[in-house]
Every structure is written in C-alpha cells, then in structure tokens.
Amino acid sequence: MYGPVYEDRQEHKARFDLKVWRGLWRFVSHYRWHLLGLVLVMILVGLFEATFPYLTKYAIDNFIVRKSLENFWKFVVLYFGLVVFQALNTYLLVYLAWKIENGFTFELRNGLFSKVMDMPLAFFDKNQTGALISRVMSDVQRISTIMSWQVVDFVWAFSTMAFIVFYMLKLDLKLAIFVILSVPPLALASNFFQVQILKRFRIVRKLVADITGLFNEHLIGAKTIKILAVESKLEDEFVTKAEELKRTAVSAAALSAFYTPVVVFIGNLVTALILVSGGVGVSEGTVTLGTVIAAISYSIQFFEPIQQLARILAEVISAQASAERIVELLATPIEISDDVNGLELGIEGDVEFENVTFGYVEGQEVLKNFNLKVRKGERLAIVGETGAGKTTIVSLLARFYEPTAGRILIDGLDYRRIKLSALRKQIGFVLQTPHLFNDTVAQNIRYGRPDASIDDIIVAAKLVNAHDFILKLEDGYETIVGEGGSKLSTGQRQLIALARIVLLNPKILVLDEATSSVDPYTEHLIQDAIYKLLHGRTSFVIAHRLSTIRNADRIIVIEHGRIVEEGNHEQLMKLRGKYYNLYIKQFVHEKESEILGEYKL
C-alpha cells in the first residue's frame, strides 16, 4: 500500500525534468510578485552590466583616440547614474532573493509536515523516520536555494548574454559571429554533462537519506546498543555507508568540476579569435580600437554567465534528485482520509465489526471475515498468542488502518462517515510504552486538549494518582520530561498518559497492558487509575497478563484472526480450552518466577 517513497527510481530520465519542478510551484506562488520583481531587477542588472563595455568603447574612440573632451561630463553623469542604479538593483535582488528563499522554505516545510501528519500508520511502517527528516530539512533547504538564488543567477546570466549579443551585433557582425558560433558546442557539452551528473547525484541523495535514517535509528537505540556492546560493529557499518557516500559524491563533484574547464577553454578560444580578427581590422582601418577592446571585454564577459549557467545547471540537476523525492512524497495518496460529507458527531460507544478482512501485506490476511459486537459500556478483554491479531483489531477501530473488506460500525453507523478527528478524539489509547513529548508535565497532560486549564490538569492528575509524584518533581507541573519522557520512570510516564486520557474523556478506551515493567506499588496506582477510567466506557483491553482481566465483562480468545472462545473468566475456565491453558501456563510461570526470586534473595 505504502512502499518507501525515497528509493532510487532508475526509470527516471537522467536529465532536467520541468514537471518535477512544476510540482513545487504552488509553494512559491505566494511570492510570485516578489519573484516577478526579482526577475525584472535581474534583467536590469544584466542590461547595465552589458552597457558598461559599450560605454568604454565610446570613451576610447571619442575621448582617447580623438583626444577630445566633447560631451565628457555628460558621459560621466550617465556612467555614475548607471553605477548608482546598479547598486540599488543589487540591494533589491539580495532582499527579494532572501524573502523568496525563506518564504518558500516556510511554505514547503509546512506542506510536507502537514502531508506527513495526514499519512496513516502504514506509511510510517514502511518509511524510515530519519529519511523523512532528511527530506523535510536538508532537501527543502537545497531546493529553496534553487528557487531563489539560482533564479537570480539564471536570469542575470541569460539577460546578460542576450544584451551582450545585442551590443556585439551593434558593434561588429563579424566579431559577434565568433561568440554566437560558440553556443552549439556549449549546448552539446551541457546536455552530456547534465545526464551524467544527475545519475550520480540521485545516488548521492539516496545515500544521504539512508545515512540519516541509520544515524537516527542508532540514536534511538543507543541504550540497546550499549547493552549489547555492538558499538564497533555499528561504527563499521556507518563508516562503510559513509565511505560509499564520499566516493559517489566525489565522483559527482569531479564530473561537475570538469564542466567548467570545458566552458573556459571554448571561451578563451573565442577571445583569441576576436583578438586576432579585431587586430587585423584595426590595422586595416575597418574596425576601431574601442570596438575591439569592447568586443574582447564582451567575449570575456559573455562566458562568465555561460559558466554561471553551467554551474546553475549542475546545481539544479543535483537538486532534482531532492525535488523528485519531495514531489513524490507530496503526491503520495492519503488512503485514509475524511469523507467529504464526514460527520462531526459524538458517539455513544456501541461497536460492531461486520465481516472484516484485513492484512498488512497483500495476500497475507491477519483478520478474515471477522465479526464482533461490543455493547456501550462493555469491558472487553482480547487474549491470544503474539501475532494472533489483537493489536490489529484496535488499530482498525481507530482507523489507523482500514479493512480491505467488510465494515466497522459505531452506534450503527459506518465509521468512515465520521470525521477522523472526531472519531479519534473519542477513542483513548493507553499503550505499554506511552510516548511523552519533550515539554512540561502540564503540556503533556493537556496535549489532546490545548484549552485545558491548570485546574483541569490537576483534577485529571489526582484522579489517576499522579498528582503526588508530580509535585515532588523539580518544577512540579512545569518540569520538562525530556525526549520521550526520558527523565521519568516507566510508571510515571504511564500515569501522565492516563491523566491525558482523563482530560480527553473518550467514549471508547483501548488498553494495551499498561502495567508491564513497573514496580508493585506503581502497578497498584495504575490499576486503580484504570479502574476509574473504565467506568462507563466501552473498553478494549489487550491482555498479556491474564490475571489483570478477571473482572472483564467478556473475554475473547483470538487465534489466526478468528474468535475461538468467548465468555467471562469463570465460563472460560470451566471450558478448559485455549484460555484455560493460557491462564494456567501463565499462572505457573508467575509462581515459578516468585519462588526463584525469593530463592535468589
């Protein structure tokens, strides 16, 4: 459904692709008037730069060769005026380019972030976090430079070349032809180099994304890496990947660098031809000295923008690999989205799975023709071996994924008719490892309800037995919890997550064994908080420790995506089936662990 969006696509043509860049236009369209202003300013810059050598020709032929000062002061005023206007244009181009670059970066990053946030969980299952970060940060910055400063250089180069050709034709047709004839070989060289450069830079951008993902993964797993003492192995893997990136980047840079000498060689050749032909013309009296000097100046000046265009082309081609990845991400369909007529309504809590079929991978079904009815306020426990489909059921309930067949009804209504935001705000999740944001305790509790007052937060914290330990923290409710809640214990993080659920006040509650890996005292606090939360709510409890679900209204046993047993604890124990065997096995295991623990003490 959602394959990686950043893999290298060999079928792409290794050349400039206007369609890719058009896909980014909407993010710069807000600054189209700034962009138009920038283009006009750069045309003026090109015009003035091309005019200066022509003025030099006039000065040489009229003031130096003729040894006359006629119109000299008018010339000085005109020249000085052009210098002032050029300085003003330089200020405007810098201001407008910065405005466009920062504005485009702002718009594109916001667009990408919004897109990523709208993607379903299946997308994140198949795309590395580090690769996504690389696209949103480094690739956006690279492209925003192209959209601003490279536009500056391109318009300047193109307009300067056009005005140079105009003035050279005005000066001398024969000398102008030398410059014009240099364009075809330069075009052929450009076409060849852009193909080869783009191929290499696509690989470079893919390797950058891979390394970013690898680095991010190793940072997140730093504790596990230390425990397993595999630092050297991972360092070797990272160095291998980094060396591959270095080799590829150097190869691409070398090819790009080779382009400039080609342009310089052709430019010097043309300048030499103008010098020889012009020199002969001066000796024969068919060309003025000022014309030859201006022509030489124009020849040198003409190939500077040519080199700039070559550099811009190389930059654009190298950045196109980044643009392709961003455009591909922006074009990725959001397969789970609101119905255009989605309803913003409150729910009561009746849930029904009607012939639901689902698989994470096509052809590998986790649930098949699954049917389940849960009454409003019922406490349902879901039991089964790992991979049986327990988490899949609650993930489908929250529309993190959607059934490939069948329907899920809430209060008798297909849940796809309900707006996603309205649905998810009324389903509360308590996970094994709750995630806290690197913010204050108060902000983490009010995360689902930004308008909640501090009094509301304290009431919620007290209800789940979190208030006392929060007050003992360094800054109480204003304590920064660290990335992922790293400054708090697992139990403390769980209590804060429960307080967050209390503020949301959902109609449906999903619990994924919230008391694992905590001490007995904290477990007691959490169990007490959960008991309060369950009251009056439709609850789905994924049970790993079966002793915690004995008071559930109903227990279902899942095997290979099907319900094989259901009933309350007493009924299922009397059946002496799957649930009975699981319970006895776990009970014996827990007792053995207690005995071994006492023996070790």
C-alpha positions in Angstrom: 0.0 0.0 0.0 2.7 2.5 1.1 6.1 1.5 -0.3 9.1 3.6 0.6 8.8 6.9 -1.2 12.6 7.6 -1.3 14.0 4.7 -3.2 16.2 5.4 -6.2 14.0 5.2 -9.4 16.1 4.1 -12.3 13.3 4.6 -14.8 13.5 8.4 -14.3 15.2 10.1 -17.2 18.7 11.4 -16.2 18.0 14.9 -17.3 16.3 18.1 -16.3 12.6 17.5 -15.8 10.4 20.5 -15.8 7.4 18.5 -14.5 9.2 17.8 -11.2 9.9 21.5 -10.6 6.3 22.5 -11.6 5.1 20.2 -8.8 6.7 22.7 -6.3 5.3 25.8 -7.9 2.3 26.1 -5.5 4.7 26.6 -2.6 6.4 29.6 -4.3 3.2 31.0 -5.8 2.5 33.1 -2.7 5.7 35.0 -3.6 5.1 35.3 -7.3 5.1 39.1 -7.2 8.4 39.0 -5.4 9.7 36.5 -8.0 8.5 38.7 -10.8 10.2 41.7 -9.2 13.4 39.7 -8.8 13.3 38.8 -12.5 12.8 42.4 -13.5 15.6 43.6 -11.3 18.0 40.9 -12.7 17.1 41.9 -16.2 18.1 45.5 -15.4 21.3 44.2 -13.7 22.1 42.3 -16.9 21.3 45.3 -19.1 23.5 47.7 -17.1 26.4 45.2 -17.0 26.3 44.7 -20.8 26.1 48.5 -21.2 29.4 49.3 -19.4 31.7 47.9 -22.1 29.8 49.7 -24.8 30.3 52.9 -22.8 34.0 52.0 -22.6 34.1 51.7 -26.4 32.6 55.2 -26.7 35.1 56.6 -24.3 38.1 55.1 -26.1 37.0 56.1 -29.6 35.8 59.6 -28.6 38.0 60.8 -25.7 41.2 58.8 -26.0 41.7 58.2 -29.7 40.3 61.6 -30.8 41.8 63.3 -27.8 38.6 65.3 -27.3 36.5 66.1 -24.2 33.4 66.9 -26.1 30.3 65.5 -24.1 32.8 64.2 -21.4 30.8 65.5 -18.4 27.5 64.2 -19.8 29.2 60.8 -20.2 30.5 61.0 -16.6 27.0 61.8 -15.3 25.5 58.9 -17.3 28.2 56.4 -16.1 27.8 57.5 -12.5 24.0 57.2 -12.7 24.3 53.6 -14.0 26.6 52.8 -11.1 24.1 54.1 -8.6 21.2 52.3 -10.2 23.3 49.1 -10.3 23.9 49.4 -6.5 20.2 49.9 -5.9 19.4 46.8 -8.0 22.0 44.8 -6.1 20.2 45.7 -2.8 16.8 44.8 -4.2 18.0 41.5 -5.6 19.5 40.4 -2.3 16.4 41.4 -0.4 14.0 39.8 -2.7 16.0 36.6 -3.0 16.2 36.2 0.8 12.4 36.9 1.0 11.7 34.2 -1.5 14.1 31.6 -0.1 12.8 31.9 3.5 9.1 32.1 2.4 9.4 29.1 0.1 11.2 27.1 2.8 8.4 28.0 5.3 5.6 27.1 2.8 7.2 23.8 1.7 8.2 22.6 5.2 4.7 23.3 6.4 3.2 21.5 3.4 5.4 18.5 4.0 4.8 18.4 7.7 1.0 18.6 7.1 1.2 15.8 4.5 3.2 13.5 6.8 0.9 14.1 9.7 -2.1 13.1 7.5 -0.5 9.8 6.4 -1.8 6.6 8.0 0.4 4.3 10.2 1.0 2.0 7.2 3.1 4.8 5.7 5.4 5.1 8.8 5.7 1.3 8.9 7.5 1.4 5.6 9.4 4.7 5.7 12.4 5.4 8.0 12.0 8.4 10.3 15.5 9.6 9.5 14.8 9.6 5.8 11.7 11.7 6.4 13.6 14.1 8.5 16.3 14.4 5.8 13.7 15.3 3.2 11.9 17.9 5.3 15.2 19.6 6.4 18.2 19.2 4.1 16.3 18.6 0.8 13.9 21.5 1.4 16.8 23.8 2.1 18.6 22.7 -1.1 15.5 23.3 -3.2 14.7 26.7 -1.7 18.2 27.8 -2.6 17.5 26.8 -6.2 14.1 28.6 -6.2 15.7 31.9 -5.0 19.4 32.4 -5.6 19.7 30.2 -8.6 16.8 32.1 -10.2 18.9 35.3 -9.5 21.9 33.8 -11.2 19.9 32.3 -14.1 18.1 35.5 -15.0 21.2 37.5 -14.6 23.2 35.1 -16.8 20.5 34.8 -19.5 19.8 38.6 -19.7 23.5 39.5 -19.7 24.2 37.1 -22.6 21.2 38.4 -24.5 22.3 42.0 -24.1 25.9 41.2 -24.9 24.8 39.6 -28.2 22.7 42.7 -28.9 25.6 45.1 -28.3 28.1 42.9 -30.2 25.8 42.8 -33.2 25.6 46.6 -32.9 29.4 46.8 -32.7 30.6 44.4 -35.5 28.8 41.5 -37.1 31.9 39.5 -37.8 33.2 39.6 -34.2 29.7 38.8 -32.9 29.6 35.6 -35.0 32.6 34.2 -33.2 30.6 34.4 -29.9 27.4 33.1 -31.5 29.1 30.1 -33.0 30.3 29.0 -29.5 26.8 28.4 -28.4 26.1 25.0 -30.2 29.2 23.2 -28.8 28.4 24.6 -25.3 24.8 23.2 -25.6 26.1 19.8 -26.6 28.5 19.7 -23.7 25.8 20.8 -21.3 23.4 18.1 -22.5 26.1 15.4 -22.0 27.1 16.6 -18.5 23.6 17.1 -17.1 22.8 13.4 -17.9 25.8 12.1 -16.1 25.7 14.5 -13.2 22.0 13.8 -12.4 22.7 10.0 -12.4 25.3 10.4 -9.7 23.5 12.9 -7.6 20.4 10.7 -7.4 22.6 8.1 -5.8 24.1 10.7 -3.5 20.7 11.9 -2.2 19.6 8.4 -1.6 22.7 7.6 0.3 22.3 10.8 2.4 18.7 9.7 3.3 20.0 6.2 4.2 22.7 7.6 6.4 20.3 10.0 8.1 17.9 7.1 8.8 20.8 4.9 10.1 22.0 7.7 12.4 18.5 8.3 13.7 17.9 4.6 14.4 21.2 4.3 16.3 20.5 7.3 18.4 17.0 6.0 19.3 18.5 2.6 20.1 21.6 3.9 21.9 20.7 2.1 25.2 20.2 -1.3 23.5 23.5 -0.8 21.6 25.3 -0.2 24.8 23.7 -3.2 26.5 24.7 -5.5 23.6 28.2 -3.9 23.3 27.9 -3.6 19.5 29.3 -0.1 19.1 32.2 -1.3 17.0 30.1 -3.3 14.6 27.7 -0.3 14.1 30.6 2.1 13.7 31.9 -0.2 10.9 28.5 -0.2 9.2 28.2 3.5 9.4 31.8 4.1 8.1 31.1 1.7 5.2 28.0 3.7 4.2 29.7 7.0 4.7 32.6 5.9 2.5 30.2 4.9 -0.2 28.6 8.3 0.0 32.0 10.0 -0.1 33.1 8.1 -3.2 29.9 8.8 -5.0 29.8 12.5 -4.0 33.4 13.0 -5.1 32.7 11.3 -8.4 29.7 13.6 -9.0 31.7 16.7 -7.9 34.6 15.7 -10.2 32.3 15.4 -13.2 30.6 18.7 -12.3 34.0 20.4 -11.9 35.2 19.1 -15.3 32.3 21.0 -17.0 33.8 24.4 -16.1 37.2 23.9 -17.8 35.3 22.9 -21.0 33.5 26.2 -20.9 36.7 28.2 -20.1 38.5 26.5 -23.0 35.8 27.5 -25.5 35.7 31.0 -24.1 39.4 31.5 -24.3 39.4 30.2 -27.9 36.7 32.7 -28.9 38.5 35.6 -27.2 41.7 34.7 -29.1 39.8 34.7 -32.5 38.3 38.1 -31.7 41.7 39.4 -30.7 43.3 38.2 -34.0 40.4 39.3 -36.3 40.0 42.6 -34.4 43.7 43.3 -34.5 43.7 42.8 -38.3 40.7 45.1 -38.6 42.3 47.9 -36.6 45.5 47.7 -38.8 43.4 47.8 -41.9 41.2 50.7 -40.6 37.9 48.7 -40.8 37.4 48.4 -37.0 38.0 51.0 -34.3 40.3 50.3 -31.3 37.3 50.9 -29.0 35.3 48.3 -30.8 38.0 45.6 -30.5 38.5 46.4 -26.8 34.7 46.3 -26.2 34.4 43.1 -28.2 37.2 41.4 -26.1 35.5 42.6 -23.0 32.2 41.3 -24.2 33.8 37.9 -25.1 35.2 37.5 -21.6 32.0 38.8 -20.1 29.9 36.5 -22.3 31.5 33.4 -21.0 31.1 34.3 -17.3 27.3 33.9 -17.5 27.9 30.8 -19.6 29.9 29.4 -16.7 27.2 30.5 -14.3 24.6 28.8 -16.4 26.8 25.7 -16.4 27.0 25.9 -12.6 23.3 26.5 -12.2 22.5 23.6 -14.4 24.7 21.3 -12.4 23.1 22.6 -9.1 19.6 22.2 -10.5 20.4 18.7 -11.8 21.9 17.7 -8.5 19.0 19.2 -6.6 16.5 17.5 -8.9 17.1 14.2 -7.0 15.8 16.0 -3.9 13.0 17.6 -5.8 11.8 14.2 -7.1 11.7 12.8 -3.6 9.8 15.7 -2.2 7.3 15.8 -5.1 6.8 12.0 -4.8 6.0 12.4 -1.1 3.6 15.3 -1.8 1.9 13.2 -4.5 1.6 10.1 -2.3 -2.1 9.4 -1.9 -3.6 9.6 1.5 -5.7 6.4 1.5 -7.3 7.1 4.9 -9.0 10.4 4.9 -12.2 12.2 5.8 -15.3 11.6 3.7 -16.3 14.9 2.0 -19.5 14.7 4.0 -17.9 13.5 7.2 -19.9 14.0 10.3 -18.7 15.8 13.4 -20.7 13.9 15.9 -20.4 12.5 19.4 -20.5 8.7 19.8 -22.2 6.5 22.5 -19.8 3.5 22.3 -21.6 0.6 20.5 -19.1 -1.1 18.2 -19.5 -3.8 15.6 -17.0 -5.5 13.3 -19.0 -6.8 10.3 -17.2 -9.5 8.1 -14.0 -7.5 8.4 -10.9 -8.7 6.4 -7.5 -7.1 6.7 -3.8 -7.8 6.0 -0.8 -5.5 6.3 0.7 -7.2 3.2 -1.5 -8.1 0.2 -2.3 -11.8 0.2 -1.4 -12.2 3.9 -4.6 -11.7 5.9 -4.5 -11.1 9.6 -8.3 -11.0 10.0 -10.7 -12.8 7.7 -14.5 -12.4 7.9 -14.1 -11.2 11.5 -17.3 -10.4 13.4 -17.6 -8.9 16.8 -20.2 -6.8 18.7 -19.4 -4.8 21.7 -22.1 -3.0 23.7 -21.9 0.5 25.0 -20.0 0.5 28.4 -18.9 -3.2 28.0 -15.4 -4.1 29.2 -14.0 -6.5 26.5 -10.7 -8.3 27.0 -8.8 -9.6 24.0 -6.5 -12.6 24.5 -4.2 -14.5 22.2 -0.7 -15.5 21.2 1.6 -13.0 19.6 0.6 -12.3 16.0 -3.0 -13.5 16.6 -4.5 -10.1 15.6 -5.2 -8.4 18.9 -3.5 -5.1 18.1 -4.9 -5.2 14.6 -8.4 -5.1 15.9 -7.9 -1.9 18.0 -5.8 -0.3 15.2 -8.7 -0.8 12.8 -11.1 0.6 15.4 -9.2 3.9 15.4 -8.8 3.9 11.6 -5.1 3.7 11.7 -5.7 1.2 9.0 -8.9 0.4 7.1 -10.5 -3.0 6.4 -9.9 -4.4 2.9 -13.3 -5.9 3.1 -16.3 -5.6 5.5 -17.3 -2.7 7.7 -16.8 -1.3 11.2 -19.9 0.3 12.7 -20.0 2.7 15.6 -23.5 3.3 17.0 -24.8 1.5 13.9 -23.0 4.0 11.5 -20.1 3.1 9.2 -17.2 4.7 11.0 -15.9 6.1 7.7 -18.9 8.5 7.8 -17.4 10.1 11.0 -14.6 12.7 10.7 -11.3 11.3 11.6 -10.6 14.0 14.2 -14.0 13.5 15.8 -13.5 9.7 15.9 -10.0 9.6 17.3 -10.7 12.2 20.0 -13.4 9.9 21.3 -11.1 6.8 21.4 -8.4 6.9 24.2 -5.3 4.7 23.9 -3.2 3.6 26.9 -0.2 1.8 25.5 2.5 -0.4 27.0 5.2 2.3 26.4 3.4 5.7 26.4 5.0 8.5 24.5 5.6 11.8 26.1 6.8 14.9 24.3 9.9 16.9 25.3 7.8 19.5 27.1 6.4 20.2 30.6 4.3 17.7 32.5 1.3 20.1 32.2 1.7 20.4 28.4 1.9 16.6 28.1 -1.3 16.1 30.0 -3.2 18.8 28.0 -1.8 17.6 24.7 -5.2 16.4 23.4 -7.0 19.4 24.9 -4.9 22.6 24.4 -7.6 24.7 26.0 -7.5 22.8 29.4 -6.7 25.0 32.4 -4.2 24.1 35.0 -7.0 23.3 37.4 -8.4 20.8 34.9 -4.9 19.3 34.6 -4.6 18.9 38.4 -8.0 17.3 38.7 -7.1 14.7 36.0 -3.7 14.0 37.6 -5.3 13.5 41.0 -7.9 11.1 39.5 -5.1 8.8 38.2 -2.9 9.1 41.3 -0.3 11.2 39.5 -0.6 14.4 41.4 1.6 13.5 44.4 4.7 12.4 42.4 4.3 15.4 40.1 4.6 17.8 43.0 7.8 16.1 44.1 9.4 16.8 40.7 11.9 19.6 40.4 9.5 22.1 38.9 6.2 20.3 39.6 3.8 20.6 36.7 6.3 22.8 34.8 9.1 20.1 34.8 10.5 19.3 31.4 10.1 15.5 31.0 12.8 15.0 28.4 12.7 13.4 25.0 10.1 10.6 25.1 9.7 11.2 28.8 13.3 10.0 29.5 13.6 11.9 32.8 10.7 9.9 34.3 10.2 6.3 35.2 8.0 4.0 33.1 5.3 4.1 35.7 5.4 7.9 36.0 5.1 8.2 32.2 2.1 5.8 32.3 0.3 7.9 35.0 0.8 11.1 33.0 -0.5 9.3 29.9 -3.6 8.2 31.9 -4.1 11.8 33.0 -4.0 12.8 29.4 -6.8 10.3 28.7 -8.9 11.6 31.6 -8.8 15.1 30.1 -9.9 13.8 26.7 -12.8 12.0 28.3 -13.2 9.4 25.5 -16.3 7.2 25.0 -14.1 4.2 23.9 -11.0 3.2 25.8 -8.2 0.9 24.5 -5.7 -0.6 27.0 -2.6 -2.4 25.9 -1.3 -3.9 29.2 -0.4 -0.6 30.9 1.2 -2.2 34.0 4.1 -4.1 32.4 7.6 -3.3 33.6 6.6 -1.3 36.7 7.1 -1.9 40.4 4.2 -3.4 42.5 3.4 0.0 44.2 3.2 1.8 40.8 1.2 -1.1 39.4 -1.3 -0.7 42.1 -1.6 3.0 41.4 -2.0 2.4 37.6 -4.6 -0.4 38.2 -6.6 1.9 40.4 -6.5 4.7 37.8 -7.5 2.3 35.1 -10.4 1.0 37.1 -11.7 4.6 37.4 -11.1 5.2 33.7 -13.0 2.0 32.6 -16.2 3.1 34.4 -19.0 3.8 32.0 -16.8 3.5 28.9 -16.7 0.9 26.1 -13.3 -0.8 26.7 -11.0 -2.9 24.6 -8.3 -4.4 26.9 -5.4 -6.3 25.2 -4.3 -8.7 27.9 -0.8 -10.0 28.3 -1.1 -10.8 32.0 -4.4 -12.7 32.2 -4.7 -12.0 36.0 -5.5 -8.4 35.2 -8.7 -9.2 33.2 -10.6 -11.5 35.5 -13.2 -8.8 36.1 -13.8 -8.1 32.4 -17.4 -8.4 31.2 -16.3 -10.5 28.3 -13.1 -12.2 27.2 -12.5 -13.2 23.6 -9.6 -15.5 22.6 -8.1 -14.8 19.2 -6.3 -17.3 17.1 -5.2 -16.7 13.5 -7.5 -13.7 13.3 -10.6 -15.5 14.4 -12.5 -15.7 17.7 -12.1 -19.3 19.0 -13.5 -18.8 22.5 -15.5 -16.1 24.4 -17.2 -15.6 27.7 -16.2 -14.3 31.2 -13.3 -15.6 33.2 -15.3 -18.2 35.1 -17.0 -19.5 32.0 -13.8 -19.8 30.0 -12.0 -21.6 32.9 -14.8 -24.1 33.0 -14.4 -24.8 29.3 -10.8 -25.9 29.9 -9.9 -24.8 26.4 -7.4 -22.3 24.9 -8.0 -19.6 27.6 -7.7 -22.2 30.4 -4.4 -23.5 29.1 -3.0 -19.9 28.6 -4.1 -18.9 32.1 -2.7 -22.0 33.8 0.6 -21.8 31.9 1.0 -18.1 32.8 -0.1 -18.7 36.5 2.5 -21.5 36.9 5.2 -19.3 35.2 4.5 -16.4 37.6 4.6 -18.6 40.6 7.9 -20.1 39.5 9.3 -16.6 39.0 8.2 -15.6 42.5 9.9 -18.8 44.0 13.1 -18.2 42.1 13.1 -14.5 43.1 12.8 -15.5 46.8 15.5 -18.1 46.4 17.9 -15.6 44.9 17.2 -13.2 47.8 
